[in-house]
Amino acid sequence: MADIIETINRECESSFYVFDIGELKNRISYLRENLPPYTELCYAVKANPFISKEIENDVERFEICSPGEAEICKAIGIDSSKMVISGIYKTPSFIEALVADDSFKGIFTIESLNQYELLLSLSEKYGRELEVLPRLTNDSQFGMDESDVEMIVSRRSTNRLNVMGIQYFSGTQKTSLKKYQRELEYLSGFLGRLREEYSFEARELEYGTGFPVSYFAGDKLDEPALLKGFSEILDGLPHKPRIILELGRSIAASCGKYYTHIVDIKKNKGHSYALTDGGMHHIVYYGQYMAMKQPFVSVVGKDETVENVQWTVCGSLCSMNDIIVKQITLPDIKVGDILRFENAGAYCMTEGISLLLSRDLPAIYLVRGNGELFRLRKPFETKLLNMPEYEKV
Ligand SMILES: Cc1ncc(COP(=O)(O)O)c(C=O)c1O
């Protein structure tokens, strides 16, 4: 990896991400080895669209939540039979275009009665049978009440919507086995009720587990124990349909690293500051203010830390909030050194406040297991989005 970073650094003057596909594939193998053999994986594209093509044959499905994500998946050639069109708002024209396209073979989730009506009417209009997964709510704005799901199931033989089972997602970074137990027992009970009251045998349960990622020093995560406990809970459920686990960060986070250059160093009122050409618009973990915790960060090519200096590492956004690491010991740093942030493969490049100050977004590189290096995006000029264009209307 050291030569790869050198190669990238020669052509890219500013911050960049690198996604390591060898590591990504190892991660998926690890998850498969530590989960029951009857589970399948659905990759939540929102976590990192850039790696989707690389894992086309490593996961059974892709969860797509917007027209943009669908366009990306189409453009990179993801087979539509692997797509689950999900998302709280399903733009009607986008859904109609998919239904009108005979070659589209994906599944649709149903998040509301209005979405149900939309899919019903489109299936009639185009004379197509559509595979659907009503989404059960977790007591949030997502999904529907049990009674709405029951209504959809009860009417299944009167229309062209082929109800495959249900989808359920209750939030991310879940570490409590008790919570998994409660959720899975609830879901199993609900599927049992659909069987008894509506003679409906669900063929699948698409379950967003929200498996956690350890982003900060001090995060308490015993992943092997969590996966073992989760597997035992699943094993203990009576009557299992096909189980598809919808995962984003747990698949993608560890393959990515974010690199940013130290561009200035100063001491203000006794505090040592290192300024970078990146910042909180490039690196944000799980929506957290970075300064509250300590991410896994190191200096490329330098190991030995200087214990008596506490650095505050800041970005380039002219905001006092743009602190990406607070009070950390580092090696003997100088301007030009590169900081490397771990676990930057999921959401980091999409959750930052990208448009403040019209600075560029980082370049994105991908390295395959055989060492092949690709640039997937050049540094992206956000000034184009903040540039007024006068058009008289
Ligand atoms: C429906 C659904 N499934 C899966 C995910 C992925 O969650 P995570 O990245 O925590 O695995 C999300 C994230 O928002 C989601 O909304």
The ligand as an SDF file (V2000), in Angstrom:
LIG
                    3D

 16 16  0  0  0  0  0  0  0  0999 V2000
  -33.4060    0.5920    5.1160 C   0  0  0  0  0  0  0  0  0  0  0  0
  -31.9530    0.6050    5.4170 C   0  0  0  0  0  0  0  0  0  0  0  0
  -31.2470   -0.5400    5.3020 N   0  0  0  0  0  0  0  0  0  0  0  0
  -29.9240   -0.5960    5.5610 C   0  0  0  0  0  0  0  0  0  0  0  0
  -29.2330    0.5210    5.9670 C   0  0  0  0  0  0  0  0  0  0  0  0
  -27.7710    0.4140    6.2320 C   0  0  0  0  0  0  0  0  0  0  0  0
  -27.4370    0.6910    7.5330 O   0  0  0  0  0  0  0  0  0  0  0  0
  -25.9570    0.4360    8.0140 P   0  0  0  0  0  0  0  0  0  0  0  0
  -25.0650    1.1920    7.1120 O   0  0  0  0  0  0  0  0  0  0  0  0
  -25.9000    0.8820    9.4040 O   0  0  0  0  0  0  0  0  0  0  0  0
  -25.7150   -1.0570    7.8780 O   0  0  0  0  0  0  0  0  0  0  0  0
  -29.9230    1.7370    6.1230 C   0  0  0  0  0  0  0  0  0  0  0  0
  -29.2110    2.9380    6.5780 C   0  0  0  0  0  0  0  0  0  0  0  0
  -29.7230    4.0130    6.7250 O   0  0  0  0  0  0  0  0  0  0  0  0
  -31.3130    1.7660    5.8300 C   0  0  0  0  0  0  0  0  0  0  0  0
  -32.0230    2.9030    5.9410 O   0  0  0  0  0  0  0  0  0  0  0  0
  1  2  1  0
  2  3  1  0
  2 15  2  0
  3  4  2  0
  4  5  1  0
  5  6  1  0
  5 12  2  0
  6  7  1  0
  7  8  1  0
  8  9  2  0
  8 10  1  0
  8 11  1  0
 12 13  1  0
 12 15  1  0
 13 14  2  0
 15 16  1  0
M  END
$$$$
